[in-house]
Amino acid sequence: MIAPQYAGLALDVSISKAIALLRHELLRQFEDKKITQLKLMIDYLQQKFMQADRSTWHMGTTNFQVLWERICATVYGDQLQKFPIPAIPAYQTSSGRISRPENTSRPDIVISEGQKIAIIDAKYYDFSKSKPSWSDMVKQFFYAKAYSLKYPSKKVDNIFAVPKVEIDDAKEVVVIDDHSKLLNAEFPPIKIIYLNVTDAINLYNKRQKNTDLRADALTIQQVI
C-alpha cells in the first residue's frame, strides 16, 4: 500500500545505496517510533531489491501498528502539522540552555475545531486482551498538559483509538489514588474509541476522513 503522492517515484540513488543510508541513520536514532519506521523502510527496499527481476511482488508486515497510525490519521483528518507538540526537552548547563527538539516525543494525531482539541493515540491490539501500558498513559497525560498550557482557551481531550472488539466494556482510562478516589482534575480521563478496522482501511485507501468519528473525538468528557 503506497501513498498516491509517492507512487511511481524513482529513488535518487540505487536501492543498495538507499539501504546503506537508512542503516546509517538507524544507528543514530533512539526513539522507538523512528527506529520502527526505518526498519520497515529497510525491509521494503530489501524485498524490492530481491524481487527486482519479477513483474509483480507483494510485501507484508508483522508490525501493523505503524500503518494503523497512518490509517487513523487519515480517518480523523490529522492536523499535527498545524498543532505540533508545544513542549520541547532541553538541558540546562553552566553556560546556558540547550534544546533538543529531536528528542521530543510527539502525538500520533492532533485534531481541533473551534475551542476544542483532541490528542489521539492510535493503538492496534485486541483491547479485550491487553491494555495500554503505564508509559502510554503517561505520554498522553503529558501531551494533554502541554497542549493545555499552549492553548489555555481550548478544551483538551485525550483519546486511545483502537480496533473494535466483541467485548468493549472499557470506555475510558482514569487514575485513582490509594483510596480509590478519582484524580480526574490532575489526570483528565483518556477516552477509548473503538474503530471498525475494515471500514477504517477502506477510508484510508480512499484518503477520506470520517466526519462523524472526528466529531465524536472532539466531544469533551465532563470531569467529575
N, C-alpha and C positions, 0 to 999 in steps of 0.2 A: 504494500500500500504506500504509494508515493504522493506527496503533496503536489497538486497540479502545477504550482509555480516552479517546481524543480524537475518535473517530468521532461525527459529529453535533453537535459543539460549535460554537457561534457565536462569532465574533470580538467582542471588546468595542468595537472601532472598525471603521470601514469598511475595505475592502480597500486602497484607495488610501492611507489614513492608516497602516495597518499596514506597507505597503511603505515609506512615508516614514520611519517609526520604525526599521525594520530597516536602511535605508540609512544613517541617522544612527548607529546602533550599529556598522555596518560600518566607518565611518571611525575608530572608537575602538579597533578590535581590531588586534592584531599577531600573534596566534597563528594558524598556518595552519589548524588544525582548526576553530577558531571562525569564521574567515573563510569557509571552505568551507561550513559549516553555514548561516551567514547567507545566503550566495549561493543555496544550494538553497532556503531558505525564501522568498527574494525571487522566484526563478524559479517556485516553486509558486504563490505568490499572483498573480503576473503572468499565469500560464496560467489560473488560476481566474477572474481579472478579465476576460480576453479571451473566455473560454468561458461567461460568466455566463448568456448567453441560450440556451444549449443544454441539452438534457435530460441528456446524458451527455458526458463528456470524459475523455481519458486523458493521462497525462504520463509521460515517460521521463527518464532521467538519463544523462549521459555520465560521471558520477563515481560509480560503483557502490561505491567504497571506503567511503564513509560508511555506506551500507546494509549492506555486508559486516561492518563493525564491530558493528552492532546485531544482525545475524544471529548472529555468533559469540558475542556477549554472551548471547543467549538460549540458544544451544546449550550453552554451558558453565555457565550459571547464574551470571552475573556478581555479584560481591559487593564491587564497588568502593566503594559507599556505606558498607559496614561496614569496609573496609580502604582508606581514602583515602591518597593519596600522603603519606608522612610527612616529606618534605624540601621546605621552602619557601624560595625565594630571598629574600635580604634585603640591604640596602645599609647599610654602615657609614659613618656620618657623624661629624663632630666633636661633634655634640650627642647622638648615640646611634645606635640601630639601627632601620631602617625595613623592615618585612617587606612583601613584595609577593606575596601568595598568588595574585593574578590572573595573575601571570606564570609560575605553576607549570605545567610540563608534566605530564600525568597519563597513566597507562597506559590502554590500551583496556579491558582486562579483568583483574580480580584474583579468584582463587578460592582457597579454603582449606578443608582438612579436617584435623582433629587437629593434628599437628605439621608439616604441610606447607602450603606456599603456592605458587601459580603465578602468574606475571605473563605475560599473553598479549597479543601484538601481532598484530592481525588485518591481514594484507596480502593485497590482492586483485590478483594478477597471475600470469602464467604463470611459475612458478618454474624451468621448464626453459630459459627465455629470459632472465630477469632475476633479480637477487638484491637483497636489502636493501642499502641504501646504508650507508656508514660512520656517518652520523648516526643511522640507525635502530638500528644495533647499539649505538652509544654510549648512546643513551637507555635501551635495555634493560639495559645494564650498570649504568647509574646507578640505575635502578629496583631492580635486584637488590640493589645496595649499600644503598640507602635502606631497603628492607624488611628486609634482614638486620640492620641496626642497630636498627630499631624492634622487630623480633620475633626476638631472638637465639636463642630456643628452637626456632624453626621452620626447617625446611629449605626454602630458596627455589629454585624452578625458573624458568627463563626460556624462553619459547616464541614462535615465529612460527607462526601459524595461517594456512595458505594453501590455495588451491584445489588439488584433486588433479589431477595431470598424468600423462601416459603415462610420462615419464622423471622419476623422483623419487629419484634416487640420493643427493641431499644429505639427510643425516639430522640434522645439527646444524651450527651456526656456531661455530668456535673461533678463538682468537687465537694466533699464533705469533710468536716473535722472529726476528731476522735470521739465526738459525742453524736455523730450522725447529723450535725447541723449543716444545712446547705450554705456554701460560701459563694453564692451567685454574684454578689456585689464585687467580690475580689476576683473571682474567676467566672465570667459570664458563660453560661452553658453553650456547648458545641452541639448544634442541631445535626441530626443524621437524616440524610435524604437518600432514598433508595431509587436507583435508576434501572430501567429495563435495558439490559446490555444490547440486545438485538436492535431495539429502537435507537439507542444512542449511537451504535455503529452506523446504522443507516443514515442518521442525520450527519454524522461525520463524513461519510462518503459523499454526501451532497453539499457539504460545507454549510450546513444550516444550523442556526441556533433555535432553541425551543423557548418561546416567549413565556409559556406557562411555567416551565421549570425555573426560568430566570426570575419571574415574579414571585414564585414560591420561596426562592432563596433569599429574596430581598424583603420577605415578611419577617420583621424583627420579633423575636420571642420576648414576652414580658418577663422582667426579672422579678422573682418572688422574694 
